[in-house]
Every structure is written in structure tokens, then in C-alpha cells.
Amino acid sequence: MMIDPIRSSRLALALSSLLLYSGAHAQTLAPREETTGSIPAPGLHQGTSSYSQAQARARMEAMGFVAIGELWLDNKGVWRGVATSGARRVDVSLDNQGKVAARPRIDLN
């Protein structure tokens, strides 16, 4: 039986892309903390934000987030909002050093 090299390379590319995509999202997405309704964001720096709302939105867009809703600055200096990453809605945060974190969106309604 002859294996088509083009078909096998397409399959290998598709599988490796899937593995890379799922691995990257598994590292950045974690369950939302339901007790406080806030996004646990280990590794995000707290303090006075050095970003304006427009800059925060632009940074999130540069990281690949789309359909970013209203952004708000929490009492710890972290910009927060809801956006789309891939095909899923996520809670997204930006700290005062430009680090972006995202968690799967859990609607409690």
C-alpha cells in the first residue's frame, strides 16, 4: 500500500497545530473563581495601571483577543473585560506590566 506524502504531511501539520493550540490554551485558561466573581490571576502584578483603557484594549487585541467588550479598571490596578479567544468567550485581564491573562467565561445566570 502506497502512502500519499502530501496527505500524510497535511495530517501531521493538522495534528501538530491542534496539539500546539490546545497546549497553549491549557496553560493560559483556568476555571474562574466563583466565590468572589473575580478572575484569579496568579502572576498578574497589582498596582497603579500604566495603561489607558484604549492602550489596554490595543494590547489585548495584539494578543489575539477579538470582540472585546467594555473594559474596567479594578481596585488592584488590573484592566478586566470579556473577549473572544478562538471560539470561546473568556474573561481577560491586563496588569500594569502588560501581562495578559484569560480564563474561560462562566456565566452564572
DAQUI-V630542 format. One record per residue. N is the residue number from 1. RES is the residue in three letters. SS is DSSP state (alpha for helix, beta for strand, coil for the rest). NEAR is the number of other C-alpha atoms within 10 Angstrom. D_FIRST is the distance of its C-alpha to the first C-alpha in whole Angstrom. Layout:
n=N res=RES ss=SS near=NEAR d_first=D_FIRST
n=N res=RES ss=SS near=NEAR d_first=D_FIRST
//
This chain:
n=1 res=MET ss=coil near=3 d_first=0
n=2 res=MET ss=coil near=4 d_first=4
n=3 res=ILE ss=coil near=7 d_first=7
n=4 res=ASP ss=coil near=8 d_first=10
n=5 res=PRO ss=alpha near=9 d_first=12
n=6 res=ILE ss=alpha near=9 d_first=15
n=7 res=ARG ss=alpha near=10 d_first=14
n=8 res=SER ss=alpha near=11 d_first=14
n=9 res=SER ss=alpha near=11 d_first=17
n=10 res=ARG ss=alpha near=11 d_first=19
n=11 res=LEU ss=alpha near=12 d_first=18
n=12 res=ALA ss=alpha near=12 d_first=19
n=13 res=LEU ss=alpha near=12 d_first=22
n=14 res=ALA ss=alpha near=12 d_first=23
n=15 res=LEU ss=alpha near=12 d_first=23
n=16 res=SER ss=alpha near=12 d_first=25
n=17 res=SER ss=alpha near=12 d_first=27
n=18 res=LEU ss=alpha near=12 d_first=28
n=19 res=LEU ss=alpha near=11 d_first=28
n=20 res=LEU ss=alpha near=12 d_first=31
n=21 res=TYR ss=alpha near=12 d_first=32
n=22 res=SER ss=alpha near=11 d_first=33
n=23 res=GLY ss=alpha near=11 d_first=34
n=24 res=ALA ss=alpha near=11 d_first=37
n=25 res=HIS ss=alpha near=15 d_first=38
n=26 res=ALA ss=alpha near=11 d_first=38
n=27 res=GLN ss=alpha near=9 d_first=40
n=28 res=THR ss=alpha near=12 d_first=43
n=29 res=LEU ss=coil near=16 d_first=43
n=30 res=ALA ss=coil near=16 d_first=45
n=31 res=PRO ss=coil near=12 d_first=47
n=32 res=ARG ss=coil near=20 d_first=50
n=33 res=GLU ss=coil near=13 d_first=53
n=34 res=GLU ss=coil near=12 d_first=55
n=35 res=THR ss=coil near=6 d_first=58
n=36 res=THR ss=coil near=8 d_first=60
n=37 res=GLY ss=coil near=10 d_first=57
n=38 res=SER ss=coil near=12 d_first=57
n=39 res=ILE ss=coil near=20 d_first=54
n=40 res=PRO ss=coil near=17 d_first=53
n=41 res=ALA ss=coil near=19 d_first=53
n=42 res=PRO ss=coil near=7 d_first=52
n=43 res=GLY ss=coil near=10 d_first=53
n=44 res=LEU ss=coil near=17 d_first=54
n=45 res=HIS ss=coil near=17 d_first=58
n=46 res=GLN ss=coil near=14 d_first=61
n=47 res=GLY ss=coil near=13 d_first=64
n=48 res=THR ss=coil near=14 d_first=65
n=49 res=SER ss=coil near=20 d_first=62
n=50 res=SER ss=coil near=14 d_first=62
n=51 res=TYR ss=coil near=19 d_first=60
n=52 res=SER ss=coil near=11 d_first=62
n=53 res=GLN ss=alpha near=16 d_first=60
n=54 res=ALA ss=alpha near=10 d_first=58
n=55 res=GLN ss=alpha near=12 d_first=57
n=56 res=ALA ss=alpha near=25 d_first=56
n=57 res=ARG ss=alpha near=22 d_first=54
n=58 res=ALA ss=alpha near=14 d_first=53
n=59 res=ARG ss=alpha near=17 d_first=51
n=60 res=MET ss=alpha near=23 d_first=49
n=61 res=GLU ss=alpha near=14 d_first=48
n=62 res=ALA ss=alpha near=10 d_first=47
n=63 res=MET ss=coil near=13 d_first=45
n=64 res=GLY ss=coil near=12 d_first=43
n=65 res=PHE ss=coil near=20 d_first=45
n=66 res=VAL ss=beta near=16 d_first=46
n=67 res=ALA ss=coil near=11 d_first=48
n=68 res=ILE ss=coil near=19 d_first=51
n=69 res=GLY ss=coil near=12 d_first=54
n=70 res=GLU ss=coil near=11 d_first=57
n=71 res=LEU ss=coil near=17 d_first=57
n=72 res=TRP ss=beta near=14 d_first=60
n=73 res=LEU ss=beta near=19 d_first=62
n=74 res=ASP ss=coil near=13 d_first=62
n=75 res=ASN ss=coil near=10 d_first=65
n=76 res=LYS ss=coil near=13 d_first=63
n=77 res=GLY ss=coil near=18 d_first=62
n=78 res=VAL ss=coil near=26 d_first=59
n=79 res=TRP ss=beta near=23 d_first=57
n=80 res=ARG ss=beta near=25 d_first=56
n=81 res=GLY ss=beta near=18 d_first=54
n=82 res=VAL ss=beta near=21 d_first=51
n=83 res=ALA ss=beta near=25 d_first=48
n=84 res=THR ss=beta near=19 d_first=45
n=85 res=SER ss=beta near=20 d_first=42
n=86 res=GLY ss=coil near=12 d_first=38
n=87 res=ALA ss=coil near=6 d_first=39
n=88 res=ARG ss=beta near=9 d_first=41
n=89 res=ARG ss=beta near=20 d_first=45
n=90 res=VAL ss=beta near=22 d_first=46
n=91 res=ASP ss=beta near=21 d_first=50
n=92 res=VAL ss=beta near=25 d_first=50
n=93 res=SER ss=beta near=27 d_first=53
n=94 res=LEU ss=beta near=25 d_first=54
n=95 res=ASP ss=coil near=25 d_first=56
n=96 res=ASN ss=coil near=19 d_first=59
n=97 res=GLN ss=coil near=15 d_first=56
n=98 res=GLY ss=coil near=19 d_first=54
n=99 res=LYS ss=coil near=15 d_first=51
n=100 res=VAL ss=beta near=21 d_first=49
n=101 res=ALA ss=beta near=23 d_first=48
n=102 res=ALA ss=beta near=29 d_first=47
n=103 res=ARG ss=beta near=23 d_first=47
n=104 res=PRO ss=beta near=21 d_first=45
n=105 res=ARG ss=coil near=19 d_first=48
n=106 res=ILE ss=coil near=14 d_first=49
n=107 res=ASP ss=coil near=8 d_first=51
n=108 res=LEU ss=coil near=6 d_first=54
n=109 res=ASN ss=coil near=3 d_first=55
//
